[in-house]
Amino acid sequence: MMTALLMALAACVTINVYFPEAAAQEAADRFIDEVIGPDETPEGEGETDAYVPGSKGATSAIPAAALAILDWVIPPAHAQVNIDINTPEIRAIQSRMNARFSKELSKHFASGAIGLTNDARVAVRDLSSVSLRDRSALNAAVAADNRDRDAVYREIAIANGQPGWESQIRETFARQWVSNARSGWYYQDSAGNWRQK
């Protein structure tokens, strides 16, 4: 028993650099809000029931008393983690994406001609819904937006001193683009099938 306790204590002093998912989600939401603006959906619409730890139906493998004792023996370390999205490079990309969204992409998201992909990019979904004279401009706008999207995920990772986080930042943004999408927009599920929000 004593050996197990000593091993547990030794394991607790290991310091790991982990990906701060909650901070990344918050940063993604702030970035996306600046690009597409806040959703105008009336309050209560589009909300889903979510699992909340400690809520009815939640179970814990470790009794609360045991956790309290463990917290007393080994105080939990809390670090304030923020994801920096306020560099000149990131702001420049955000500004270009906002202008492109307002001028070119917004109407095509609304019509269903384009949608959000499951790898945090944009794709033409239904080119037949776009007039022949506008197709070339739409393809160019989608390509430019994807270049900026790829660049911003890389820049966010670099700005935060963790270039290895790029794929996790992209995954977080993929979820948050869909979460912040307007009702009626199309997005790809994990299998690549188009769904309408």
ChimeraX attribute file (.defattr): number of C-alpha atoms within 10 A of each C-alpha:
attribute: neighborCount
match mode: 1-to-1
recipient: residues
	/A:1	6
	/A:2	7
	/A:3	8
	/A:4	9
	/A:5	10
	/A:6	11
	/A:7	11
	/A:8	11
	/A:9	14
	/A:10	10
	/A:11	10
	/A:12	12
	/A:13	9
	/A:14	7
	/A:15	7
	/A:16	6
	/A:17	6
	/A:18	7
	/A:19	14
	/A:20	15
	/A:21	14
	/A:22	13
	/A:23	15
	/A:24	23
	/A:25	18
	/A:26	15
	/A:27	22
	/A:28	25
	/A:29	19
	/A:30	14
	/A:31	22
	/A:32	20
	/A:33	15
	/A:34	15
	/A:35	19
	/A:36	20
	/A:37	14
	/A:38	14
	/A:39	11
	/A:40	8
	/A:41	10
	/A:42	7
	/A:43	7
	/A:44	7
	/A:45	8
	/A:46	10
	/A:47	7
	/A:48	7
	/A:49	5
	/A:50	6
	/A:51	10
	/A:52	9
	/A:53	10
	/A:54	9
	/A:55	8
	/A:56	8
	/A:57	8
	/A:58	9
	/A:59	10
	/A:60	8
	/A:61	5
	/A:62	8
	/A:63	9
	/A:64	10
	/A:65	9
	/A:66	10
	/A:67	11
	/A:68	12
	/A:69	11
	/A:70	13
	/A:71	12
	/A:72	10
	/A:73	10
	/A:74	12
	/A:75	11
	/A:76	10
	/A:77	6
	/A:78	6
	/A:79	6
	/A:80	6
	/A:81	12
	/A:82	13
	/A:83	19
	/A:84	17
	/A:85	22
	/A:86	14
	/A:87	11
	/A:88	9
	/A:89	15
	/A:90	20
	/A:91	15
	/A:92	14
	/A:93	18
	/A:94	21
	/A:95	14
	/A:96	14
	/A:97	23
	/A:98	22
	/A:99	13
	/A:100	18
	/A:101	20
	/A:102	13
	/A:103	11
	/A:104	15
	/A:105	23
	/A:106	15
	/A:107	13
	/A:108	20
	/A:109	22
	/A:110	15
	/A:111	16
	/A:112	19
	/A:113	20
	/A:114	26
	/A:115	26
	/A:116	24
	/A:117	23
	/A:118	22
	/A:119	18
	/A:120	23
	/A:121	21
	/A:122	21
	/A:123	19
	/A:124	19
	/A:125	19
	/A:126	13
	/A:127	16
	/A:128	10
	/A:129	13
	/A:130	16
	/A:131	9
	/A:132	10
	/A:133	8
	/A:134	10
	/A:135	15
	/A:136	11
	/A:137	12
	/A:138	19
	/A:139	15
	/A:140	11
	/A:141	19
	/A:142	20
	/A:143	16
	/A:144	14
	/A:145	22
	/A:146	17
	/A:147	13
	/A:148	19
	/A:149	20
	/A:150	15
	/A:151	15
	/A:152	23
	/A:153	25
	/A:154	20
	/A:155	21
	/A:156	26
	/A:157	21
	/A:158	15
	/A:159	17
	/A:160	13
	/A:161	11
	/A:162	14
	/A:163	14
	/A:164	12
	/A:165	19
	/A:166	19
	/A:167	14
	/A:168	16
	/A:169	24
	/A:170	24
	/A:171	16
	/A:172	22
	/A:173	25
	/A:174	20
	/A:175	18
	/A:176	20
	/A:177	22
	/A:178	20
	/A:179	11
	/A:180	16
	/A:181	20
	/A:182	19
	/A:183	14
	/A:184	13
	/A:185	20
	/A:186	25
	/A:187	28
	/A:188	21
	/A:189	16
	/A:190	10
	/A:191	7
	/A:192	11
	/A:193	11
	/A:194	16
	/A:195	13
	/A:196	14
	/A:197	13
